[in-house]
Amino acid sequence: MPRITRIEMTQVDLAPKTPRSDAIQAFVTQETPLVRITTEDGATGIGYSYTIGTGGSSVIALMRDHFAPRLIGADADMVEAIWSDLFWATHSLAVGPVTALAMAAIDTALWDLRGKMLGKPLHVLAGGAKPRIPAYDTESGWLHVEVARLVEDAQAAAGRGFRGVKVKVGKPSAREDIARLEAVRSAIGPDVSLMTDANQGFTVAEAIRRAGLFEASGLDLAWFEEPLPAEDVEGHVRLNGATTIPIAVGESLYHPAQFRDYLARGACGIVQVDVARIGGITPWLKVAHMAEAFNVAVCPHYLMELHLPLVCAVPNSGWLEHIPQLDDITEAGIAIADGHAIPSDAPGNGIAWDEAAIARRQAFSPIIVT
């Protein structure tokens, strides 16, 4: 029963590898709150979460002022109890991103600590369902990219072995979206999967209209991601019933109960639960197993380094989204062979942090709570 004796927090800001834009926003920088939890026997675990450019200081403040003091003296083995305690201690702040991102940084550190203490990698510790997962590339498909470059990048991704590519949609006219998708489909051929993502940019009527046009164009889309605002469950019910293209949701949901509503009402065909935005590994696994009970696949959003072991831990995972972002502060990237990502066998979460690089890039001196 190791007791927690020290919490260390900092933040690293990482520029995107390529310019990123979608139907509603641009990805300015990845603010990366990092947490190191140390126990009385000297064992440590490192966790993290992220923003796309705003809110990192709020996440750090919540951990510093409210979460870290509650952790000192807690039994590090009691991961579920700690998650529940932190959730209810801040429940009056409402379920939402800032609280979830702060909880995720702590929860992922606790799972890293648990894996290291037990000598087991996360993909085994959390379930051990499969040895690898197919990967698709997102970096080639941002909304601002012109068609010629879009095609070139998609062909390059397929040439590197990726089993799928994702293209953003949300241009002013459906004709423009379709032209971009048709150009990519023609370039990559029928055997590479083509995903599309609207980033909550459409009304219900427009999403239904475009889904119908996408189907009529014979694009064979693997899914239509975030077509509507995440709060509009009823709209997703209507859309999901109006198209054969699987509707993918999840990156903008912040509690397992929100996924329950989607699944119970038949409002989606793909679950894209994000380990940072759901509040950590503990609730991520609950959502994944809930989706399995509904016979729905899990294809998580972003954070490929942490999602890789998680999708290999559960049986109903379908894809890993490939977006490199931690390369500047890790010693090694994820392993990919024959279009499949392979989880690390190192104990813990499997991320080889570069401590010197983190120290050089941190936005402020570490905050320590004992």
C-alpha positions as CSV (number, residue, x, y, z in Angstrom):
1,M,0.0,0.0,0.0
2,P,2.4,2.7,-1.2
3,R,1.4,6.2,-0.1
4,I,1.7,9.2,-2.4
5,T,4.3,11.7,-1.0
6,R,5.0,14.1,-3.8
7,I,3.3,15.7,-6.8
8,E,5.3,17.6,-9.4
9,M,3.6,19.5,-12.2
10,T,4.8,21.4,-15.2
11,Q,3.7,22.2,-18.8
12,V,5.4,21.9,-22.2
13,D,4.0,23.8,-25.2
14,L,4.4,21.9,-28.5
15,A,3.9,23.5,-31.9
16,P,1.9,21.3,-34.4
17,K,4.1,19.4,-36.9
18,T,2.0,20.9,-39.7
19,P,-0.6,23.7,-39.8
20,R,-3.9,22.3,-38.6
21,S,-7.3,23.7,-39.4
22,D,-10.8,22.3,-39.5
23,A,-14.4,23.5,-39.9
24,I,-14.5,25.5,-36.7
25,Q,-11.0,26.2,-35.4
26,A,-7.2,26.1,-35.8
27,F,-4.8,24.1,-33.7
28,V,-2.5,26.7,-32.3
29,T,-0.3,24.8,-29.9
30,Q,-0.5,21.7,-27.8
31,E,-0.3,22.8,-24.2
32,T,0.8,19.7,-22.4
33,P,0.4,19.6,-18.6
34,L,2.7,16.9,-17.2
35,V,2.3,15.3,-13.7
36,R,4.8,13.2,-11.9
37,I,3.5,11.2,-8.9
38,T,6.0,9.8,-6.4
39,T,5.3,7.4,-3.6
40,E,7.0,6.8,-0.2
41,D,9.1,4.0,-1.7
42,G,10.5,6.2,-4.5
43,A,8.4,4.8,-7.3
44,T,7.1,7.3,-9.9
45,G,4.5,7.6,-12.6
46,I,4.1,10.3,-15.2
47,G,0.9,11.4,-16.7
48,Y,-0.3,14.1,-19.1
49,S,-3.1,15.7,-21.0
50,Y,-3.4,18.5,-23.6
51,T,-5.2,21.5,-24.9
52,I,-5.2,22.9,-28.5
53,G,-3.9,26.3,-27.4
54,T,-6.0,27.6,-24.5
55,G,-6.7,26.6,-21.0
56,G,-3.5,24.9,-19.9
57,S,-2.9,27.3,-17.1
58,S,-6.4,26.6,-15.8
59,V,-5.7,22.8,-15.8
60,I,-2.5,23.3,-13.9
61,A,-4.2,25.6,-11.4
62,L,-6.9,23.1,-10.7
63,M,-4.4,20.3,-10.1
64,R,-2.1,22.6,-8.0
65,D,-4.9,24.1,-5.8
66,H,-7.4,21.3,-5.4
67,F,-6.2,17.9,-6.7
68,A,-2.6,17.6,-5.6
69,P,-3.3,18.3,-1.9
70,R,-6.0,15.6,-1.8
71,L,-3.5,13.1,-3.3
72,I,-0.8,13.4,-0.6
73,G,-1.0,10.4,1.7
74,A,-3.4,8.5,-0.6
75,D,-2.8,4.9,-1.4
76,A,-1.5,4.8,-5.0
77,D,-3.0,1.4,-5.5
78,M,-6.6,2.7,-5.1
79,V,-6.9,4.2,-8.5
80,E,-10.7,4.0,-8.8
81,A,-11.1,5.5,-5.3
82,I,-8.8,8.4,-6.2
83,W,-10.6,9.1,-9.4
84,S,-14.0,9.1,-7.7
85,D,-12.8,11.3,-4.9
86,L,-11.4,13.9,-7.3
87,F,-14.5,13.8,-9.5
88,W,-16.9,14.4,-6.6
89,A,-14.6,17.0,-5.0
90,T,-15.0,19.1,-8.1
91,H,-18.5,18.1,-9.2
92,S,-19.9,21.5,-8.6
93,L,-17.6,22.8,-11.3
94,A,-19.7,20.7,-13.8
95,V,-18.6,17.9,-16.0
96,G,-16.4,19.5,-18.7
97,P,-13.0,19.8,-20.3
98,V,-10.9,21.6,-17.7
99,T,-11.8,19.2,-14.9
100,A,-11.5,16.2,-17.2
101,L,-8.1,17.2,-18.5
102,A,-6.8,17.8,-15.0
103,M,-8.1,14.4,-13.8
104,A,-6.6,12.7,-16.9
105,A,-3.1,13.9,-16.1
106,I,-3.3,12.5,-12.6
107,D,-5.1,9.3,-13.6
108,T,-2.7,8.4,-16.4
109,A,0.2,9.0,-13.9
110,L,-1.4,6.6,-11.5
111,W,-1.7,3.9,-14.2
112,D,1.9,4.5,-15.3
113,L,2.9,4.0,-11.6
114,R,0.8,0.9,-11.3
115,G,2.3,-0.7,-14.4
116,K,5.9,0.1,-13.3
117,M,5.3,-1.3,-9.8
118,L,3.8,-4.5,-11.2
119,G,6.3,-4.8,-14.1
120,K,3.5,-4.9,-16.8
121,P,2.9,-2.7,-19.9
122,L,-0.4,-0.9,-20.0
123,H,-1.8,-2.9,-22.9
124,V,-1.5,-6.1,-20.8
125,L,-2.4,-4.5,-17.5
126,A,-5.6,-3.0,-18.9
127,G,-6.8,-6.1,-20.7
128,G,-4.4,-7.6,-23.2
129,A,-6.8,-8.1,-26.1
130,K,-4.5,-7.8,-29.2
131,P,-0.8,-7.4,-30.1
132,R,-1.3,-4.5,-32.7
133,I,-3.8,-2.2,-34.3
134,P,-4.2,-0.7,-37.8
135,A,-3.2,3.0,-38.0
136,Y,-4.7,5.8,-40.2
137,D,-3.1,9.1,-40.9
138,T,-4.7,12.5,-40.2
139,E,-1.9,14.9,-40.8
140,S,-2.5,14.9,-44.6
141,G,-6.1,16.0,-44.6
142,W,-6.6,19.4,-43.0
143,L,-9.3,21.6,-44.3
144,H,-7.0,24.4,-45.6
145,V,-4.9,22.1,-47.7
146,E,-5.3,22.5,-51.5
147,V,-6.5,19.5,-53.5
148,A,-3.1,18.8,-55.2
149,R,-1.3,18.8,-51.9
150,L,-4.1,16.8,-50.3
151,V,-3.7,14.1,-52.9
152,E,0.1,14.1,-52.7
153,D,0.0,13.8,-48.9
154,A,-2.6,11.0,-48.9
155,Q,-0.6,9.0,-51.5
156,A,2.5,9.5,-49.3
157,A,0.7,8.2,-46.2
158,A,-0.6,5.2,-48.1
159,G,2.9,4.6,-49.5
160,R,4.3,4.6,-45.9
161,G,1.9,1.8,-45.2
162,F,-1.0,3.5,-43.4
163,R,-4.2,1.5,-43.8
164,G,-6.4,4.7,-43.9
165,V,-6.3,8.5,-44.3
166,K,-8.7,11.1,-42.9
167,V,-9.8,14.2,-44.8
168,K,-11.6,17.2,-43.1
169,V,-14.9,18.4,-44.6
170,G,-16.8,21.6,-44.0
171,K,-16.2,23.6,-47.2
172,P,-18.9,26.1,-48.0
173,S,-20.4,23.8,-50.7
174,A,-20.9,20.1,-50.7
175,R,-19.5,20.0,-54.2
176,E,-16.1,21.2,-52.9
177,D,-16.0,18.6,-50.2
178,I,-16.9,15.9,-52.6
179,A,-14.3,17.0,-55.1
180,R,-11.6,16.8,-52.5
181,L,-12.8,13.4,-51.3
182,E,-13.1,12.0,-54.8
183,A,-9.5,13.2,-55.6
184,V,-8.2,11.4,-52.5
185,R,-10.2,8.2,-53.2
186,S,-8.9,8.1,-56.7
187,A,-5.3,8.5,-55.5
188,I,-5.3,6.0,-52.7
189,G,-7.5,3.3,-54.4
190,P,-10.2,1.2,-53.0
191,D,-8.1,-0.8,-50.5
192,V,-7.1,2.2,-48.2
193,S,-9.8,3.3,-45.9
194,L,-11.0,6.9,-46.2
195,M,-12.4,8.7,-43.1
196,T,-13.9,12.1,-43.0
197,D,-14.3,14.7,-40.2
198,A,-16.6,17.7,-39.9
199,N,-15.6,18.9,-36.5
200,Q,-19.2,19.7,-35.4
201,G,-19.6,22.1,-38.3
202,F,-23.0,21.2,-39.7
203,T,-26.7,21.6,-38.9
204,V,-28.8,18.4,-38.8
205,A,-30.3,19.1,-42.2
206,E,-27.0,19.9,-43.8
207,A,-25.3,16.8,-42.3
208,I,-28.1,14.6,-43.6
209,R,-27.8,16.2,-47.0
210,R,-24.1,15.9,-47.2
211,A,-24.1,12.3,-46.0
212,G,-26.6,11.5,-48.8
213,L,-24.3,13.2,-51.3
214,F,-21.3,11.4,-50.0
215,E,-23.1,8.0,-50.3
216,A,-24.3,8.8,-53.8
217,S,-20.7,9.7,-54.9
218,G,-19.6,6.1,-54.1
219,L,-16.7,7.3,-51.8
220,D,-17.0,4.3,-49.5
221,L,-16.3,6.3,-46.4
222,A,-15.2,4.5,-43.2
223,W,-17.0,7.1,-41.1
224,F,-18.4,10.6,-40.9
225,E,-16.9,12.1,-37.8
226,E,-18.4,14.8,-35.5
227,P,-20.9,16.0,-38.1
228,L,-22.9,18.0,-35.4
229,P,-22.4,19.7,-32.1
230,A,-21.7,17.1,-29.5
231,E,-24.6,18.3,-27.3
232,D,-27.1,17.5,-30.0
233,V,-27.9,13.8,-29.3
234,E,-31.3,13.9,-30.9
235,G,-29.7,15.3,-34.1
236,H,-27.3,12.5,-34.2
237,V,-30.1,10.0,-33.8
238,R,-31.8,11.5,-36.8
239,L,-28.6,11.5,-38.8
240,N,-27.5,8.0,-37.9
241,G,-30.9,6.7,-39.0
242,A,-30.6,8.5,-42.3
243,T,-27.3,7.2,-43.6
244,T,-25.4,4.0,-43.9
245,I,-22.1,5.8,-43.3
246,P,-21.1,5.1,-39.7
247,I,-21.4,8.2,-37.5
248,A,-18.3,8.8,-35.2
249,V,-18.5,10.8,-32.0
250,G,-16.6,11.1,-28.8
251,E,-13.7,13.6,-28.7
252,S,-16.0,16.3,-27.3
253,L,-17.7,14.2,-24.6
254,Y,-16.4,14.3,-21.1
255,H,-18.2,11.7,-19.0
256,P,-19.1,8.0,-19.6
257,A,-22.8,8.9,-19.1
258,Q,-22.7,11.1,-22.2
259,F,-21.5,8.1,-24.2
260,R,-24.3,6.0,-22.6
261,D,-26.9,8.4,-24.0
262,Y,-25.4,8.1,-27.5
263,L,-25.2,4.3,-27.4
264,A,-28.6,3.7,-25.8
265,R,-30.3,5.9,-28.4
266,G,-28.5,4.5,-31.4
267,A,-26.9,7.9,-32.2
268,C,-23.5,6.7,-33.4
269,G,-21.7,3.8,-35.0
270,I,-18.1,4.6,-33.9
271,V,-17.0,5.7,-30.4
272,Q,-14.0,8.0,-30.4
273,V,-13.4,8.4,-26.7
274,D,-10.4,10.6,-25.9
275,V,-8.4,9.5,-22.8
276,A,-7.6,13.1,-21.9
277,R,-11.1,14.6,-22.4
278,I,-12.9,11.7,-20.7
279,G,-10.7,12.2,-17.5
280,G,-8.1,9.4,-17.8
281,I,-7.6,5.7,-18.4
282,T,-10.0,4.7,-15.7
283,P,-13.2,6.1,-17.4
284,W,-11.7,5.4,-20.9
285,L,-11.9,1.7,-20.2
286,K,-15.5,2.0,-18.9
287,V,-16.5,3.7,-22.1
288,A,-14.7,1.1,-24.3
289,H,-16.4,-1.8,-22.5
290,M,-19.7,-0.1,-22.6
291,A,-19.3,0.3,-26.4
292,E,-18.4,-3.4,-26.6
293,A,-21.7,-4.2,-24.9
294,F,-23.5,-2.3,-27.7
295,N,-21.3,-4.0,-30.4
296,V,-19.8,-0.7,-31.3
297,A,-16.1,-0.2,-32.3
298,V,-13.7,2.2,-30.4
299,C,-11.4,4.3,-32.5
300,P,-10.1,7.0,-30.2
301,H,-9.3,10.6,-30.9
302,Y,-5.7,11.9,-30.9
303,L,-3.0,11.1,-28.2
304,M,-1.7,8.2,-30.2
305,E,1.1,7.4,-27.8
306,L,-1.3,6.8,-24.9
307,H,-4.2,5.4,-27.0
308,L,-1.9,2.7,-28.6
309,P,-1.7,0.5,-25.5
310,L,-5.4,1.2,-24.7
311,V,-6.7,0.1,-28.1
312,C,-4.6,-3.0,-27.8
313,A,-6.1,-3.7,-24.3
314,V,-9.8,-3.9,-25.5
315,P,-11.3,-6.3,-28.1
316,N,-13.6,-3.8,-29.9
317,S,-11.0,-1.4,-31.0
318,G,-10.8,-0.6,-34.7
319,W,-8.1,2.0,-35.5
320,L,-5.4,4.2,-34.0
321,E,-5.3,7.8,-35.2
322,H,-1.7,8.7,-36.2
323,I,-0.8,12.4,-35.4
324,P,2.7,12.8,-34.1
325,Q,3.0,15.3,-31.4
326,L,5.2,14.1,-28.5
327,D,8.3,13.5,-30.7
328,D,10.1,16.5,-29.3
329,I,9.9,15.4,-25.7
330,T,10.2,11.6,-26.1
331,E,13.2,9.4,-26.8
332,A,11.4,7.1,-29.3
333,G,8.2,7.2,-31.3
334,I,5.6,4.5,-31.6
335,A,6.5,1.4,-33.6
336,I,4.6,0.8,-36.9
337,A,5.0,-2.2,-39.1
338,D,2.9,-3.2,-42.1
339,G,0.4,-0.4,-41.4
340,H,-0.1,-1.5,-37.8
341,A,1.0,0.2,-34.6
342,I,2.6,-2.1,-32.0
343,P,2.5,-1.2,-28.2
344,S,5.6,-1.0,-26.1
345,D,6.4,-3.9,-23.7
346,A,8.0,-1.5,-21.2
347,P,6.3,-1.5,-17.8
348,G,3.8,1.4,-17.4
349,N,2.2,3.5,-20.1
350,G,5.0,2.8,-22.6
351,I,6.0,6.4,-23.3
352,A,9.8,7.0,-23.2
353,W,9.9,10.6,-21.9
354,D,13.0,12.7,-22.7
355,E,13.6,14.4,-19.4
356,A,16.2,16.8,-20.7
357,A,14.0,17.9,-23.5
358,I,11.1,18.5,-21.1
359,A,13.3,20.5,-18.8
360,R,14.4,22.7,-21.8
361,R,10.9,23.3,-23.1
362,Q,8.8,23.6,-19.9
363,A,6.7,26.8,-19.8
364,F,7.5,27.4,-16.1
365,S,9.5,25.8,-13.3
366,P,7.9,22.7,-11.8
367,I,5.3,23.1,-9.1
368,I,5.8,20.7,-6.3
369,V,3.3,19.7,-3.7
370,T,4.3,17.5,-0.7
